[in-house]
Amino acid sequence: MDAEKQQICFLFRKRHLELIHHENDRALIKAPDDPPPPLAPSAPAAQPQQPLSRYESQKRRDWNTFLQYLKNHRPPLSLARCSGAHVIEFLKYLDQFGKTRVHAPGCTHFGLPKPPAPCACPLKQAWGSLDALIGRLRAAYDENNGRPESNPFGAKAVGIYLREVKAYQAKARGIPYEKKRKRKRLPGTAPVEGSSAAGGEATVAGAFSSSAASEGSSAPPTSS
């Protein structure tokens, strides 16, 4: 009888262990997989910068060139001390980079719009280029300095100088600068940016590189 009891106990324990292993296996099968690690928050995409318009790009180049001119001035000149006389000096300095032939009064081609032959008269900046340049620099000064009342590009002397250049070039080249009538724009259309005044060169890029300003700007001091 003792042997039978031991055998029954052994079978009972064996069966009990089998049930335990079976339940463990079922638990492993039904256990869900480990959840994936949370994704790191992605950085917000940088907003693409809007490209500058042709007018804004030219205005920025003009402004940087003028600042370089002041830096190379002898003696050096700060923007706060810049006056209309210094602006006129800057415009005269730019004439060495001009591409417009302006005949002298003694030239046989004086007053001819289409000279039959070349001459030795100097090349200068066209009035239209200078007029458009002053407009851009005047706007750039207001944007960077914020004091329109002290804007040297809006000085009365600068306006007088531009009118004198316009009158002389019109007479020397035989090309009257007539004021163009403004065309009526259709609703919803924008004005063309960067257009220069009548008779002016499209740009003065040759004069408006920083290298040109840094290499040749041995500008004499302006007598005040």
C-alpha positions, 0 to 999 in steps of 0.5 A: 500500500505504501508503494501505491501511495508513493506512486500516486503522489509521484504521478500527481506531482508530475501532473501538477508540474505539467499543468504549471508548465502548460499555463506558463507557455500559454502566458508567454504566447499570449503576452504582447510584444514590447511596445516600440520606443516613442519617436523623438519629436522632429524639429520643425521644418525651417521656413524657406526665406523669400528671395529678395526682389531685384530692387531690394538686392540692388538697394542692399548692394548700393548701401554696402558700397556707400558704407565702404566708400565712407570707410575708405574716405580720407579722413574716414567719415562716419554715417552720422557726419555724412552730409549732402556735400559728401553725397555729391562727392560720392556721385562725382567719384562714381563718374570714373566708372561711368559708361555714358559719353558726355561731350565737352563744350569744345567737342565737335560732337557737342549736342549731337545725339548720334556722333558720326565718330568717336571722341576723347570726351570722358565717360560719366554716369548717366543722369538717370543712373544717379537719380535712381541710385539716390532714390535707393540710397535714400530709402536704405538710409531711412530703413537703417537709420530711421531718421528721415529728417537727417537723411543726407540723400534727401538734402536740397543740395543733392537735388540741385546737383542732380538737376544740373547734371540732367540739364548739362547731359541733355545739352551735351548729348542732344537728348532732351530728358522729357518727363514720361507720362505714367501709364494707367495700370490695370487693376491688380497689376504691380508696378515694375521694380528697379526701373531707372529714370529716363536716359539712365543706364540700367545699372551701375554695377561696375561702380557698385562692387565692393572691390571697386569702392575699396580699390579706388576710393582715395576720396579727398576730404570734403571741405565743409 
